[in-house]
Amino acid sequence: MWKTAVASLSLFMLAGCANQQTMSRDDFITTTQRTYDGVSEREFYKAAETLFKLSDEDDTEFAYPGEHAMIVEHDWSLYMVLAAARGTHTWQIKTEPTDTDLTANAYVSLQAANMTGMPTGGGGASVMTSPSMQNMVNTPAIYELFWARMDYLLDKSQVWPTCEDWEAKVDRGESYGTLDPLCVAMNIDDLKPESAQ
């Protein structure tokens, strides 16, 4: 049974990170960048904070290393009978304002490690911890979801997309890649803004 738990945990941790399909340089730049007309940096960062708080306020921290930058860290954990995993999703967001618009870039990476209990006989057990793994996210689904939610919060769209909406898009082959940084099932709230239906 413990071998099944370890295998399941390992698959969970690597889901989306080991995709064979990744974006080209041009696709990556296009997917991780948006330009908003008539939006100030203050409005943009307020919307971004709201987005991440709706996802999981209790496990999310914000830092502003400069006037035009934001770092968001979301800690997550998964516990099973004889195994556990912990990790961090780190978002790096940068903005370039002009007199008329705002260009923003978003990039997310994943870091995770797992712990497994190994029976030693006689009712005892030992704990093995894997080295921490870090993966860049070079697939479009999570960025498309991020921008779709930002569009809603910045009054550029009337539709608030849920994790279920985006999982269905991936299932239909309309996008690909991990949704974990906003949709990890075990400890994500995935709340809607009050005005969203």
N, CA and C atoms as an extended XYZ file, in Angstrom:
591
Properties=species:S:1:pos:R:3:atomname:S:1:resname:S:1:resid:I:1 pbc="F F F"
N         0.819       -1.199        0.000 N   MET     1
C         0.000        0.000        0.000 CA  MET     1
C         0.860        1.259        0.000 C   MET     1
N         1.944        1.233        0.799 N   TRP     2
C         2.782        2.437        0.863 CA  TRP     2
C         3.445        2.718       -0.470 C   TRP     2
N         3.737        1.659       -1.250 N   LYS     3
C         4.332        1.874       -2.563 CA  LYS     3
C         3.352        2.597       -3.482 C   LYS     3
N         2.065        2.250       -3.375 N   THR     4
C         1.041        2.924       -4.171 CA  THR     4
C         0.956        4.389       -3.787 C   THR     4
N         1.008        4.676       -2.481 N   ALA     5
C         0.948        6.065       -2.016 CA  ALA     5
C         2.124        6.869       -2.535 C   ALA     5
N         3.309        6.280       -2.479 N   VAL     6
C         4.502        6.972       -2.973 CA  VAL     6
C         4.397        7.228       -4.464 C   VAL     6
N         3.940        6.232       -5.210 N   ALA     7
C         3.801        6.395       -6.655 CA  ALA     7
C         2.791        7.471       -6.986 C   ALA     7
N         1.658        7.472       -6.261 N   SER     8
C         0.628        8.493       -6.502 CA  SER     8
C         1.158        9.880       -6.204 C   SER     8
N         1.890       10.002       -5.107 N   LEU     9
C         2.449       11.293       -4.731 CA  LEU     9
C         3.447       11.780       -5.756 C   LEU     9
N         4.292       10.895       -6.220 N   SER    10
C         5.282       11.281       -7.221 CA  SER    10
C         4.616       11.741       -8.501 C   SER    10
N         3.561       11.032       -8.921 N   LEU    11
C         2.838       11.440      -10.125 CA  LEU    11
C         2.202       12.804       -9.929 C   LEU    11
N         1.627       13.043       -8.738 N   PHE    12
C         1.024       14.333       -8.448 CA  PHE    12
C         2.050       15.453       -8.554 C   PHE    12
N         3.212       15.235       -7.980 N   MET    13
C         4.237       16.278       -7.974 CA  MET    13
C         4.752       16.581       -9.368 C   MET    13
N         4.803       15.580      -10.204 N   LEU    14
C         5.364       15.777      -11.532 CA  LEU    14
C         4.316       16.096      -12.582 C   LEU    14
N         3.042       16.037      -12.213 N   ALA    15
C         1.981       16.284      -13.193 CA  ALA    15
C         2.134       17.670      -13.780 C   ALA    15
N         2.144       17.751      -15.074 N   GLY    16
C         2.278       19.034      -15.742 CA  GLY    16
C         3.714       19.485      -15.877 C   GLY    16
N         4.590       19.091      -14.968 N   CYS    17
C         5.970       19.569      -15.018 CA  CYS    17
C         6.781       18.813      -16.057 C   CYS    17
N         6.354       17.593      -16.350 N   ALA    18
C         7.129       16.775      -17.274 CA  ALA    18
C         6.485       16.710      -18.656 C   ALA    18
N         5.651       17.686      -18.975 N   ASN    19
C         5.032       17.711      -20.297 CA  ASN    19
C         6.104       17.688      -21.376 C   ASN    19
N         5.874       16.886      -22.411 N   GLN    20
C         6.802       16.863      -23.532 CA  GLN    20
C         6.659       18.120      -24.377 C   GLN    20
N         5.431       18.627      -24.460 N   GLN    21
C         5.160       19.793      -25.290 CA  GLN    21
C         5.433       21.062      -24.498 C   GLN    21
N         6.233       21.945      -25.050 N   THR    22
C         6.494       23.238      -24.412 CA  THR    22
C         6.379       24.334      -25.455 C   THR    22
N         6.351       25.561      -24.978 N   MET    23
C         6.185       26.696      -25.879 CA  MET    23
C         7.511       27.108      -26.498 C   MET    23
N         7.435       27.634      -27.707 N   SER    24
C         8.601       28.241      -28.342 CA  SER    24
C         8.871       29.591      -27.674 C   SER    24
N         9.995       30.194      -27.993 N   ARG    25
C        10.330       31.503      -27.423 CA  ARG    25
C         9.243       32.527      -27.738 C   ARG    25
N         8.818       32.583      -28.997 N   ASP    26
C         7.796       33.559      -29.384 CA  ASP    26
C         6.475       33.279      -28.681 C   ASP    26
N         6.090       32.004      -28.598 N   ASP    27
C         4.846       31.660      -27.907 CA  ASP    27
C         4.934       32.007      -26.424 C   ASP    27
N         6.093       31.747      -25.817 N   PHE    28
C         6.261       32.044      -24.394 CA  PHE    28
C         6.093       33.548      -24.138 C   PHE    28
N         6.744       34.365      -24.943 N   ILE    29
C         6.650       35.818      -24.768 CA  ILE    29
C         5.204       36.290      -24.945 C   ILE    29
N         4.537       35.792      -25.982 N   THR    30
C         3.147       36.178      -26.242 CA  THR    30
C         2.225       35.741      -25.107 C   THR    30
N         2.424       34.536      -24.601 N   THR    31
C         1.533       33.971      -23.583 CA  THR    31
C         1.739       34.593      -22.212 C   THR    31
N         2.938       35.017      -21.899 N   THR    32
C         3.224       35.539      -20.558 CA  THR    32
C         3.157       37.063      -20.487 C   THR    32
N         2.737       37.707      -21.557 N   GLN    33
C         2.716       39.180      -21.593 CA  GLN    33
C         1.343       39.691      -22.025 C   GLN    33
N         0.888       40.773      -21.403 N   ARG    34
C        -0.357       41.437      -21.789 CA  ARG    34
C        -0.166       42.951      -21.708 C   ARG    34
N        -0.910       43.662      -22.550 N   THR    35
C        -0.930       45.123      -22.503 CA  THR    35
C        -2.353       45.569      -22.193 C   THR    35
N        -2.487       46.445      -21.209 N   TYR    36
C        -3.789       46.955      -20.788 CA  TYR    36
C        -3.850       48.464      -21.008 C   TYR    36
N        -4.855       48.905      -21.758 N   ASP    37
C        -5.083       50.328      -21.958 CA  ASP    37
C        -5.809       50.901      -20.751 C   ASP    37
N        -5.391       52.086      -20.340 N   GLY    38
C        -6.090       52.797      -19.281 CA  GLY    38
C        -6.021       52.153      -17.915 C   GLY    38
N        -5.008       51.332      -17.655 N   VAL    39
C        -4.847       50.672      -16.354 CA  VAL    39
C        -3.550       51.159      -15.721 C   VAL    39
N        -3.632       51.635      -14.496 N   SER    40
C        -2.436       52.091      -13.785 CA  SER    40
C        -1.757       50.906      -13.097 C   SER    40
N        -0.502       51.103      -12.710 N   GLU    41
C         0.195       50.034      -11.986 CA  GLU    41
C        -0.494       49.737      -10.654 C   GLU    41
N        -0.972       50.772       -9.981 N   ARG    42
C        -1.669       50.556       -8.705 CA  ARG    42
C        -2.901       49.664       -8.916 C   ARG    42
N        -3.670       49.934       -9.965 N   GLU    43
C        -4.851       49.119      -10.271 CA  GLU    43
C        -4.449       47.691      -10.641 C   GLU    43
N        -3.389       47.566      -11.417 N   PHE    44
C        -2.947       46.240      -11.853 CA  PHE    44
C        -2.525       45.397      -10.658 C   PHE    44
N        -1.691       45.937       -9.786 N   TYR    45
C        -1.194       45.143       -8.660 CA  TYR    45
C        -2.286       44.862       -7.630 C   TYR    45
N        -3.234       45.776       -7.485 N   LYS    46
C        -4.366       45.520       -6.598 CA  LYS    46
C        -5.183       44.347       -7.134 C   LYS    46
N        -5.406       44.324       -8.449 N   ALA    47
C        -6.135       43.211       -9.066 CA  ALA    47
C        -5.369       41.904       -8.909 C   ALA    47
N        -4.051       41.951       -9.098 N   ALA    48
C        -3.239       40.733       -8.963 CA  ALA    48
C        -3.305       40.189       -7.532 C   ALA    48
N        -3.225       41.066       -6.541 N   GLU    49
C        -3.336       40.614       -5.154 CA  GLU    49
C        -4.691       39.952       -4.916 C   GLU    49
N        -5.750       40.569       -5.441 N   THR    50
C        -7.091       39.997       -5.296 CA  THR    50
C        -7.149       38.611       -5.915 C   THR    50
N        -6.574       38.455       -7.104 N   LEU    51
C        -6.569       37.163       -7.803 CA  LEU    51
C        -5.944       36.075       -6.938 C   LEU    51
N        -4.766       36.355       -6.377 N   PHE    52
C        -4.074       35.332       -5.593 CA  PHE    52
C        -4.752       35.088       -4.245 C   PHE    52
N        -5.343       36.119       -3.663 N   LYS    53
C        -6.069       35.927       -2.401 CA  LYS    53
C        -7.307       35.069       -2.607 C   LYS    53
N        -7.983       35.233       -3.739 N   LEU    54
C        -9.144       34.391       -4.033 CA  LEU    54
C        -8.730       32.934       -4.231 C   LEU    54
N        -7.534       32.734       -4.740 N   SER    55
C        -7.044       31.372       -4.947 CA  SER    55
C        -6.727       30.704       -3.614 C   SER    55
N        -5.949       31.386       -2.746 N   ASP    56
C        -5.564       30.794       -1.455 CA  ASP    56
C        -4.889       31.858       -0.597 C   ASP    56
N        -5.691       32.665        0.078 N   GLU    57
C        -5.150       33.798        0.833 CA  GLU    57
C        -4.245       33.367        1.981 C   GLU    57
N        -4.602       32.295        2.685 N   ASP    58
C        -3.870       31.912        3.894 CA  ASP    58
C        -2.440       31.458        3.624 C   ASP    58
N        -2.174       30.919        2.432 N   ASP    59
C        -0.858       30.358        2.140 CA  ASP    59
C        -0.074       31.174        1.116 C   ASP    59
N        -0.453       32.440        0.933 N   THR    60
C         0.161       33.281       -0.092 CA  THR    60
C         0.791       34.516        0.530 C   THR    60
N         2.005       34.840        0.071 N   GLU    61
C         2.704       36.029        0.548 CA  GLU    61
C         3.127       36.876       -0.643 C   GLU    61
N         3.169       38.197       -0.427 N   PHE    62
C         3.500       39.148       -1.484 CA  PHE    62
C         4.753       39.936       -1.112 C   PHE    62
N         5.556       40.240       -2.123 N   ALA    63
C         6.713       41.119       -1.935 CA  ALA    63
C         6.819       42.022       -3.165 C   ALA    63
N         7.327       43.213       -2.939 N   TYR    64
C         7.488       44.184       -4.029 CA  TYR    64
C         8.947       44.626       -4.067 C   TYR    64
N         9.790       43.942       -4.835 N   PRO    65
C        11.221       44.261       -4.861 CA  PRO    65
C        11.551       45.547       -5.606 C   PRO    65
N        10.577       46.163       -6.227 N   GLY    66
C        10.801       47.415       -6.941 CA  GLY    66
C         9.471       48.031       -7.312 C   GLY    66
N         9.517       49.233       -7.836 N   GLU    67
C         8.291       49.959       -8.176 CA  GLU    67
C         7.487       49.241       -9.251 C   GLU    67
N         8.169       48.469      -10.096 N   HIS    68
C         7.507       47.836      -11.234 CA  HIS    68
C         7.569       46.312      -11.159 C   HIS    68
N         7.591       45.759       -9.951 N   ALA    69
C         7.736       44.299       -9.820 CA  ALA    69
C         6.994       43.779       -8.601 C   ALA    69
N         6.590       42.531       -8.703 N   MET    70
C         5.861       41.855       -7.630 CA  MET    70
C         6.299       40.395       -7.611 C   MET    70
N         6.501       39.844       -6.423 N   ILE    71
C         6.769       38.419       -6.265 CA  ILE    71
C         5.672       37.841       -5.376 C   ILE    71
N         5.113       36.730       -5.807 N   VAL    72
C         4.058       36.068       -5.047 CA  VAL    72
C         4.518       34.642       -4.769 C   VAL    72
N         4.480       34.243       -3.509 N   GLU    73
C         4.834       32.876       -3.136 CA  GLU    73
C         3.618       32.193       -2.533 C   GLU    73
N         3.279       31.055       -3.101 N   HIS    74
C         2.159       30.256       -2.590 CA  HIS    74
C         2.703       28.915       -2.119 C   HIS    74
N         2.568       28.664       -0.818 N   ASP    75
C         3.018       27.394       -0.243 CA  ASP    75
C         1.870       26.385       -0.277 C   ASP    75
N         2.181       25.151       -0.626 N   TRP    76
C         1.161       24.115       -0.666 CA  TRP    76
C         1.702       22.844       -0.024 C   TRP    76
N         0.788       21.985        0.354 N   SER    77
C         1.180       20.707        0.949 CA  SER    77
C         0.121       19.662        0.616 C   SER    77
N         0.557       18.414        0.601 N   LEU    78
C        -0.316       17.279        0.333 CA  LEU    78
C         0.101       16.165        1.273 C   LEU    78
N        -0.860       15.639        2.028 N   TYR    79
C        -0.555       14.574        2.980 CA  TYR    79
C        -1.352       13.324        2.634 C   TYR    79
N        -0.656       12.185        2.625 N   MET    80
C        -1.290       10.890        2.422 CA  MET    80
C        -0.889        9.999        3.592 C   MET    80
N        -1.336        8.751        3.578 N   VAL    81
C        -1.109        7.878        4.726 CA  VAL    81
C         0.374        7.722        5.048 C   VAL    81
N         1.182        7.383        4.063 N   LEU    82
C         2.606        7.171        4.308 CA  LEU    82
C         3.485        8.101        3.477 C   LEU    82
N         2.919        9.200        3.028 N   ALA    83
C         3.699       10.107        2.181 CA  ALA    83
C         3.168       11.528        2.324 C   ALA    83
N         4.014       12.475        2.005 N   ALA    84
C         3.628       13.881        2.029 CA  ALA    84
C         4.495       14.636        1.031 C   ALA    84
N         3.971       15.743        0.580 N   ALA    85
C         4.733       16.616       -0.320 CA  ALA    85
C         4.470       18.055        0.074 C   ALA    85
N         5.498       18.861       -0.103 N   ARG    86
C         5.381       20.294        0.167 CA  ARG    86
C         6.087       21.028       -0.953 C   ARG    86
N         5.615       22.225       -1.215 N   GLY    87
C         6.268       22.988       -2.266 CA  GLY    87
C         5.830       24.439       -2.278 C   GLY    87
N         6.384       25.165       -3.224 N   THR    88
C         6.085       26.586       -3.386 CA  THR    88
C         5.909       26.904       -4.856 C   THR    88
N         4.862       27.644       -5.162 N   HIS    89
C         4.694       28.235       -6.483 CA  HIS    89
C         5.173       29.675       -6.372 C   HIS    89
N         6.096       30.076       -7.205 N   THR    90
C         6.629       31.438       -7.158 CA  THR    90
C         6.303       32.162       -8.453 C   THR    90
N         5.551       33.249       -8.326 N   TRP    91
C         5.194       34.102       -9.457 CA  TRP    91
C         6.088       35.336       -9.455 C   TRP    91
N         6.647       35.659      -10.611 N   GLN    92
C         7.394       36.904      -10.790 CA  GLN    92
C         6.627       37.739      -11.812 C   GLN    92
N         6.206       38.912      -11.384 N   ILE    93
C         5.386       39.777      -12.233 CA  ILE    93
C         6.074       41.122      -12.360 C   ILE    93
N         6.160       41.616      -13.591 N   LYS    94
C         6.794       42.906      -13.855 CA  LYS    94
C         5.889       43.756      -14.735 C   LYS    94
N         5.977       45.061      -14.576 N   THR    95
C         5.154       45.978      -15.373 CA  THR    95
C         6.012       47.075      -15.982 C   THR    95
N         5.574       47.547      -17.145 N   GLU    96
C         6.204       48.675      -17.832 CA  GLU    96
C         5.102       49.658      -18.222 C   GLU    96
N         4.955       50.736      -17.455 N   PRO    97
C         3.885       51.691      -17.768 CA  PRO    97
C         4.316       52.725      -18.811 C   PRO    97
N         3.336       53.186      -19.584 N   THR    98
C         3.527       54.340      -20.456 CA  THR    98
C         2.436       55.350      -20.116 C   THR    98
N         2.353       56.419      -20.872 N   ASP    99
C         1.329       57.428      -20.603 CA  ASP    99
C        -0.077       56.903      -20.878 C   ASP    99
N        -0.204       55.898      -21.744 N   THR   100
C        -1.535       55.452      -22.159 CA  THR   100
C        -1.856       54.002      -21.806 C   THR   100
N        -0.832       53.190      -21.565 N   ASP   101
C        -1.123       51.786      -21.281 CA  ASP   101
C        -0.086       51.182      -20.338 C   ASP   101
N        -0.254       49.902      -20.086 N   LEU   102
C         0.616       49.180      -19.159 CA  LEU   102
C         0.895       47.801      -19.750 C   LEU   102
N         2.177       47.470      -19.907 N   THR   103
C         2.555       46.131      -20.349 CA  THR   103
C         3.022       45.343      -19.126 C   THR   103
N         2.473       44.133      -18.974 N   ALA   104
C         2.804       43.302      -17.813 CA  ALA   104
C         3.294       41.941      -18.269 C   ALA   104
N         4.242       41.392      -17.519 N   ASN   105
C         4.778       40.052      -17.758 CA  ASN   105
C         4.597       39.224      -16.491 C   ASN   105
N         4.233       37.964      -16.660 N   ALA   106
C         4.085       37.052      -15.523 CA  ALA   106
C         4.818       35.752      -15.822 C   ALA   106
N         5.527       35.243      -14.822 N   TYR   107
C         6.262       33.983      -14.960 CA  TYR   107
C         6.123       33.210      -13.654 C   TYR   107
N         5.863       31.911      -13.745 N   VAL   108
C         5.715       31.101      -12.536 CA  VAL   108
C         6.627       29.887      -12.605 C   VAL   108
N         7.177       29.518      -11.447 N   SER   109
C         7.985       28.311      -11.323 CA  SER   109
C         7.473       27.500      -10.136 C   SER   109
N         7.774       26.207      -10.156 N   LEU   110
C         7.313       25.279       -9.131 CA  LEU   110
C         8.506       24.669       -8.416 C   LEU   110
N         8.418       24.545       -7.100 N   GLN   111
C         9.459       23.871       -6.327 CA  GLN   111
C         8.772       22.893       -5.386 C   GLN   111
N         9.246       21.668       -5.332 N   ALA   112
C         8.586       20.653       -4.504 CA  ALA   112
C         9.569       19.623       -3.993 C   ALA   112
N         9.230       19.043       -2.861 N   ALA   113
C         9.973       17.919       -2.291 CA  ALA   113
C         8.956       16.986       -1.653 C   ALA   113
N         9.277       15.689       -1.607 N   ASN   114
C         8.344       14.771       -0.949 CA  ASN   114
C         9.027       13.986        0.155 C   ASN   114
N         8.194       13.500        1.066 N   MET   115
C         8.650       12.694        2.195 CA  MET   115
C         7.838       11.410        2.188 C   MET   115
N         8.496       10.286        2.360 N   THR   116
C         7.794        9.015        2.367 CA  THR   116
C         8.181        8.212        3.602 C   THR   116
N         7.184        7.556        4.169 N   GLY   117
C         7.427        6.667        5.297 CA  GLY   117
C         7.756        5.278        4.794 C   GLY   117
N         8.807        4.702        5.307 N   MET   118
C         9.239        3.371        4.877 CA  MET   118
C         9.163        2.429        6.083 C   MET   118
N         8.295        1.405        6.021 N   PRO   119
C         8.233        0.437        7.126 CA  PRO   119
C         9.587       -0.259        7.315 C   PRO   119
N        10.013       -0.372        8.563 N   THR   120
C        11.305       -1.002        8.859 CA  THR   120
C        11.148       -2.354        9.538 C   THR   120
N         9.925       -2.765        9.749 N   GLY   121
C         9.692       -4.044       10.430 CA  GLY   121
C         9.476       -3.828       11.914 C   GLY   121
N         8.744       -4.730       12.523 N   GLY   122
C         8.487       -4.626       13.961 CA  GLY   122
C         7.640       -3.430       14.319 C   GLY   122
N         6.887       -2.902       13.353 N   GLY   123
C         6.017       -1.756       13.623 CA  GLY   123
C         6.705       -0.414       13.507 C   GLY   123
N         7.984       -0.396       13.167 N   GLY   124
C         8.703        0.872       13.047 CA  GLY   124
C         8.655        1.418       11.627 C   GLY   124
N         9.119        2.646       11.476 N   ALA   125
C         9.165        3.276       10.150 CA  ALA   125
C        10.261        4.332       10.142 C   ALA   125
N        10.791        4.577        8.975 N   SER   126
C        11.752        5.670        8.813 CA  SER   126
C        11.221        6.612        7.736 C   SER   126
N        11.715        7.821        7.731 N   VAL   127
C        11.243        8.824        6.774 CA  VAL   127
C        12.349        9.132        5.782 C   VAL   127
N        12.002        9.082        4.504 N   MET   128
C        12.943        9.454        3.449 CA  MET   128
C        12.442       10.744        2.808 C   MET   128
N        13.343       11.699        2.613 N   THR   129
C        12.983       12.972        1.987 CA  THR   129
C        13.718       13.103        0.667 C   THR   129
N        12.978       13.442       -0.381 N   SER   130
C        13.608       13.612       -1.689 CA  SER   130
C        14.222       14.996       -1.782 C   SER   130
N        15.220       15.173       -2.632 N   PRO   131
C        15.755       16.519       -2.848 CA  PRO   131
C        14.670       17.411       -3.444 C   PRO   131
N        14.754       18.685       -3.149 N   SER   132
C        13.790       19.635       -3.700 CA  SER   132
C        13.989       19.754       -5.205 C   SER   132
N        12.876       19.728       -5.951 N   MET   133
C        12.923       19.866       -7.404 CA  MET   133
C        12.320       21.209       -7.792 C   MET   133
N        12.929       21.886       -8.741 N   GLN   134
C        12.378       23.147       -9.224 CA  GLN   134
C        12.150       23.037      -10.726 C   GLN   134
N        10.980       23.470      -11.165 N   ASN   135
C        10.611       23.382      -12.568 CA  ASN   135
C        10.062       24.708      -13.051 C   ASN   135
N        10.507       25.144      -14.209 N   MET   136
C         9.905       26.309      -14.829 CA  MET   136
C         8.609       25.865      -15.488 C   MET   136
N         7.651       26.774      -15.610 N   VAL   137
C         6.397       26.459      -16.271 CA  VAL   137
C         6.447       27.056      -17.667 C   VAL   137
N         6.626       26.195      -18.652 N   ASN   138
C         6.738       26.611      -20.044 CA  ASN   138
C         5.590       26.009      -20.861 C   ASN   138
N         4.390       26.032      -20.271 N   THR   139
C         3.174       25.592      -20.943 CA  THR   139
C         2.116       26.671      -20.737 C   THR   139
N         1.170       26.824      -21.670 N   PRO   140
C         0.329       28.024      -21.667 CA  PRO   140
C        -0.861       28.031      -20.723 C   PRO   140
N        -1.383       26.890      -20.308 N   ALA   141
C        -2.679       26.865      -19.624 CA  ALA   141
C        -2.734       27.784      -18.399 C   ALA   141
N        -1.714       27.721      -17.533 N   ILE   142
C        -1.763       28.515      -16.302 CA  ILE   142
C        -1.685       30.012      -16.592 C   ILE   142
N        -0.899       30.398      -17.595 N   TYR   143
C        -0.805       31.816      -17.935 CA  TYR   143
C        -2.112       32.315      -18.557 C   TYR   143
N        -2.721       31.499      -19.398 N   GLU   144
C        -4.007       31.879      -19.996 CA  GLU   144
C        -5.069       32.068      -18.919 C   GLU   144
N        -5.086       31.190      -17.917 N   LEU   145
C        -6.028       31.337      -16.807 CA  LEU   145
C        -5.734       32.603      -16.010 C   LEU   145
N        -4.456       32.844      -15.716 N   PHE   146
C        -4.074       34.055      -14.983 CA  PHE   146
C        -4.565       35.308      -15.702 C   PHE   146
N        -4.294       35.423      -17.000 N   TRP   147
C        -4.691       36.629      -17.736 CA  TRP   147
C        -6.205       36.731      -17.876 C   TRP   147
N        -6.895       35.606      -18.034 N   ALA   148
C        -8.358       35.646      -18.122 CA  ALA   148
C        -8.958       36.182      -16.817 C   ALA   148
N        -8.374       35.803      -15.688 N   ARG   149
C        -8.852       36.325      -14.398 CA  ARG   149
C        -8.465       37.792      -14.218 C   ARG   149
N        -7.275       38.168      -14.662 N   MET   150
C        -6.891       39.579      -14.593 CA  MET   150
C        -7.815       40.423      -15.464 C   MET   150
N        -8.162       39.926      -16.649 N   ASP   151
C        -9.089       40.655      -17.521 CA  ASP   151
C       -10.397       40.944      -16.795 C   ASP   151
N       -10.906       39.954      -16.073 N   TYR   152
C       -12.147       40.149      -15.330 CA  TYR   152
C       -11.968       41.212      -14.241 C   TYR   152
N       -10.907       41.093      -13.459 N   LEU   153
C       -10.685       42.006      -12.335 CA  LEU   153
C       -10.380       43.431      -12.787 C   LEU   153
N        -9.907       43.594      -14.026 N   LEU   154
C        -9.609       44.922      -14.570 CA  LEU   154
C       -10.715       45.416      -15.499 C   LEU   154
N       -11.885       44.794      -15.420 N   ASP   155
C       -13.074       45.191      -16.195 CA  ASP   155
C       -12.854       45.108      -17.701 C   ASP   155
N       -12.052       44.141      -18.131 N   LYS   156
C       -11.848       43.915      -19.564 CA  LYS   156
C       -12.645       42.708      -20.048 C   LYS   156
N       -13.289       41.996      -19.136 N   SER   157
C       -14.084       40.814      -19.466 CA  SER   157
C       -15.214       40.706      -18.449 C   SER   157
N       -16.298       40.077      -18.851 N   GLN   158
C       -17.435       39.857      -17.954 CA  GLN   158
C       -17.465       38.429      -17.408 C   GLN   158
N       -16.459       37.641      -17.740 N   VAL   159
C       -16.466       36.214      -17.378 CA  VAL   159
C       -15.318       35.908      -16.421 C   VAL   159
N       -15.648       35.335      -15.257 N   TRP   160
C       -14.637       34.862      -14.306 CA  TRP   160
C       -14.416       33.367      -14.550 C   TRP   160
N       -13.245       32.954      -15.049 N   PRO   161
C       -13.012       31.534      -15.335 CA  PRO   161
C       -12.618       30.761      -14.075 C   PRO   161
N       -13.253       29.629      -13.870 N   THR   162
C       -12.928       28.778      -12.724 CA  THR   162
C       -11.871       27.758      -13.121 C   THR   162
N       -11.332       27.081      -12.122 N   CYS   163
C       -10.386       25.999      -12.400 CA  CYS   163
C       -11.067       24.910      -13.231 C   CYS   163
N       -12.335       24.628      -12.926 N   GLU   164
C       -13.053       23.604      -13.684 CA  GLU   164
C       -13.176       23.999      -15.153 C   GLU   164
N       -13.420       25.293      -15.415 N   ASP   165
C       -13.494       25.774      -16.802 CA  ASP   165
C       -12.191       25.484      -17.544 C   ASP   165
N       -11.077       25.783      -16.889 N   TRP   166
C        -9.781       25.637      -17.562 CA  TRP   166
C        -9.355       24.181      -17.658 C   TRP   166
N        -9.701       23.388      -16.652 N   GLU   167
C        -9.424       21.951      -16.755 CA  GLU   167
C       -10.177       21.349      -17.934 C   GLU   167
N       -11.409       21.817      -18.173 N   ALA   168
C       -12.189       21.326      -19.315 CA  ALA   168
C       -11.533       21.739      -20.635 C   ALA   168
N       -10.980       22.970      -20.692 N   LYS   169
C       -10.278       23.412      -21.900 CA  LYS   169
C        -9.075       22.515      -22.184 C   LYS   169
N        -8.326       22.187      -21.138 N   VAL   170
C        -7.165       21.309      -21.308 CA  VAL   170
C        -7.626       19.921      -21.764 C   VAL   170
N        -8.695       19.419      -21.149 N   ASP   171
C        -9.216       18.099      -21.537 CA  ASP   171
C        -9.657       18.067      -22.996 C   ASP   171
N       -10.198       19.197      -23.486 N   ARG   172
C       -10.650       19.262      -24.877 CA  ARG   172
C        -9.501       19.523      -25.845 C   ARG   172
N        -8.301       19.735      -25.347 N   GLY   173
C        -7.148       19.994      -26.200 CA  GLY   173
C        -7.048       21.432      -26.665 C   GLY   173
N        -7.779       22.356      -26.012 N   GLU   174
C        -7.731       23.768      -26.392 CA  GLU   174
C        -6.541       24.490      -25.769 C   GLU   174
N        -5.918       23.865      -24.788 N   SER   175
C        -4.689       24.362      -24.182 CA  SER   175
C        -3.976       23.149      -23.604 C   SER   175
N        -2.805       23.367      -23.001 N   TYR   176
C        -2.089       22.245      -22.400 CA  TYR   176
C        -1.184       22.764      -21.285 C   TYR   176
N        -0.857       21.853      -20.389 N   GLY   177
C         0.064       22.190      -19.312 CA  GLY   177
C        -0.595       22.178      -17.947 C   GLY   177
N         0.222       22.427      -16.935 N   THR   178
C        -0.226       22.382      -15.552 CA  THR   178
C        -1.089       23.591      -15.184 C   THR   178
N        -2.029       23.361      -14.271 N   LEU   179
C        -2.830       24.434      -13.670 CA  LEU   179
C        -2.537       24.540      -12.175 C   LEU   179
N        -1.566       23.750      -11.690 N   ASP   180
C        -1.302       23.656      -10.253 CA  ASP   180
C        -1.123       24.993       -9.541 C   ASP   180
N        -0.413       25.970      -10.085 N   PRO   181
C        -0.176       27.191       -9.313 CA  PRO   181
C        -1.435       27.973       -8.921 C   PRO   181
N        -2.562       27.716       -9.590 N   LEU   182
C        -3.820       28.350       -9.186 CA  LEU   182
C        -4.901       27.338       -8.839 C   LEU   182
N        -4.676       26.067       -9.122 N   CYS   183
C        -5.760       25.083       -9.017 CA  CYS   183
C        -5.382       23.795       -8.307 C   CYS   183
N        -4.351       23.784       -7.460 N   VAL   184
C        -4.016       22.557       -6.734 CA  VAL   184
C        -5.221       22.176       -5.885 C   VAL   184
N        -5.736       20.982       -6.073 N   ALA   185
C        -7.012       20.599       -5.471 CA  ALA   185
C        -6.980       20.526       -3.946 C   ALA   185
N        -5.823       20.190       -3.344 N   MET   186
C        -5.807       19.898       -1.918 CA  MET   186
C        -5.908       21.139       -1.027 C   MET   186
N        -5.364       22.265       -1.445 N   ASN   187
C        -5.438       23.425       -0.554 CA  ASN   187
C        -5.592       24.736       -1.310 C   ASN   187
N        -6.404       24.710       -2.353 N   ILE   188
C        -6.737       25.933       -3.076 CA  ILE   188
C        -8.204       26.241       -2.821 C   ILE   188
N        -8.514       27.491       -2.477 N   ASP   189
C        -9.903       27.872       -2.223 CA  ASP   189
C       -10.673       28.040       -3.524 C   ASP   189
N       -10.034       28.621       -4.554 N   ASP   190
C       -10.657       28.897       -5.845 CA  ASP   190
C       -11.983       29.620       -5.677 C   ASP   190
N       -11.950       30.709       -4.903 N   LEU   191
C       -13.151       31.522       -4.687 CA  LEU   191
C       -13.408       32.420       -5.885 C   LEU   191
N       -14.644       32.889       -6.013 N   LYS   192
C       -15.004       33.835       -7.063 CA  LYS   192
C       -15.109       35.228       -6.454 C   LYS   192
N       -14.832       36.270       -7.238 N   PRO   193
C       -15.102       37.629       -6.757 CA  PRO   193
C       -16.594       37.768       -6.443 C   PRO   193
N       -16.936       38.667       -5.548 N   GLU   194
C       -18.322       38.799       -5.122 CA  GLU   194
C       -19.266       39.088       -6.284 C   GLU   194
N       -18.805       39.826       -7.293 N   SER   195
C       -19.682       40.194       -8.387 CA  SER   195
C       -19.764       39.120       -9.473 C   SER   195
N       -18.910       38.091       -9.388 N   ALA   196
C       -18.919       37.041      -10.410 CA  ALA   196
C       -20.079       36.084      -10.175 C   ALA   196
N       -20.665       35.603      -11.257 N   GLN   197
C       -21.782       34.657      -11.172 CA  GLN   197
C       -21.250       33.245      -10.959 C   GLN   197
